[in-house]
Each structure stands twice: as structure tokens, then as C-alpha cells.
Amino acid sequence: MQASDLAFGDAVQCGRSLSHLTRHPVQILKGGYQRFSAMYHFLRTQKVIWMPQELDAFMPYPVEIVPGKIYMGDFKQACDPKVQKNLKIKAHVNVCMETGPFFEGDADRLLHIRIQDSPEANILPFLRHACHFLEIHLELGSVILVFSTQGISRSSAIVVAFLMHSREQTLKRSWDYVLKCQNNMCLSRNLVAQLSQWEKIVLGDIVTDISNPRY
């Protein structure tokens, strides 16, 4: 939420002052620190000054796609016990060749779609199964992590496809949503073309013009 859109208060006053000193938008967390603390207690810290080596070693968390329900990340995050514990991850959708350490052999909690990170990757045949897996776990109240090697291509394709399916919306709208969550999302032209075909399956027609350079 932009500072300019909020009622006047200490946080808003500070945000408006800062907005004059930066080219980037100053945003204020809705609900304030109390809400943030309740949802992401594991990110709280009393530390004010960080050394450069500490910042270099900082482990980012997966991005939140559906708040408290679906996260998207990379293989390293999927192998980190701390991430699994803090986010209360109960199921994995693994879209890379590597095998992670969690839920191995448990088909109810692990969907492993073995796809090479290559221009010829064929993900379309797996989309319906992936969407079904995610739907089941959402109904069960499980928290799911969707991941690939770097967390920007194959996992993004699965998440975009799921949003198209579950919300019955266009590729463009789903793409924009995921891009807002993961601003370095980068899909090959082949994967985009397959998502276009998925749009036709979901909506009955191709709506999004993927010739647009943004895709």
C-alpha cells in the first residue's frame, strides 16, 4: 500500500518523508509490525547494523504466491530444514531433475516432475496433474512449496498454470501476478508457448497475445 493512499499517522508521516529522498516507492505494511510479527515471526530481529559478510550470507525465503499456502522457490531453499520448518511446508512440487531430501518416497506429499532446464522442456503434459496435486493440498490445509533449480523458470510455469486453472483467468493476468511476486521470472519461449496452449485448454480459446515482447 502506497504511503500517499493511507490515513495520516506516524508510519505514514515517516513514509512520506522518505519518499522525497528516493526514486523508489515507499510502501507501508498493512496491519503494521504486529501483523508482520504474527505471520513471519522467524524474520524478526533486534539487529540494527549488519556487516557486509552477514548480508552476503543471508538466506532469502521463497516468494509467497498464495499467502500462507503456496510458496515458490529454488532447490537450495527446498533443501533447507529451517525454511521448511518456518514456513510449515507440508508438500513439495519439485520441477527439476535433482532429488530433494524431503518427502522422498511419499507420493502423497511429493510431486516430482523431472524436466530438464532446456529450450526443449515439455511441461504441458504435467500441468493437469500438478494443478490437481496443488488443489488437493489446499483443500487439506497444507502449505506447498513449488520449486525448480533456480526458481525462476520451470517452477514459475507451474505456478502460472495453476493460477490460470484455479482462478479461470488468462495467461496475461496470471503472468502479471507471478511476475509481481518474482520479478526475475524468466521463461523460455517454448514454455510460454505451452502456457498459451494451456490457456486454450482452461478457457476454451487463446486470449493472451504471446507475441508481445514482455513474454
Disulfide bonds with the S-S distance in Angstrom:
none
